[in-house]
Amino acid sequence: MFKSQLLQKLQEAMCAAFPELDQIPELRLDYPENPDHGDYACAIALQLAKPLKRAPREVAERIVENFKKPAWVHAVELAGPGYINVFIAPSALAETLQTIL
């Protein structure tokens, strides 16, 4: 549930941040090994840096600035050279777990 919605939100943010992109690359979300790095991590900024002729961190910053954070997202943070880490709100996780049970 969260992953597909998050991919959509990140794609919207990427398109808003860089309307000049001719081709939108496929977004991929990873699960960080360290929970301190969020519930999901996205490295799209590293992929976009070269075609945009910008630093990966700058690309990530612009995507995060254009990210419209839904209530179920606790935080969106920049990490390292251009990773975007997303933390799901604990209340949203609890609600989803309750629905499953």
C-alpha positions, 0 to 999 in steps of 0.5 A: 500500500505505502510503496505504490503511493510513495512511488506516485508522490515521488514521481509527482515531486520529480516532475514538478522539480524538473519539468524539463526532463524529456524522459522520466526514469523508473523510480525504485524504492529500496528497504534500507538495512539500517532502520535509522535510514528510514522505511524506504530509500530512493536513489533517483537523484544519483541517476538524474544528476548526469542528464540534468548536469547537477550535483546528486544532492542538489537534485535530491533537494529539489525533489524533496522540496516538491514532495507533497507529504501525505499524512501517512509520511512522518518524514522525508530526509536527504542522506549521503550524496543524494539519497532520499529517505522516507519514514512512514508515520507509526500511526499509519503503520499501526492502522494498517496492521490493525486493518490486516488483523 
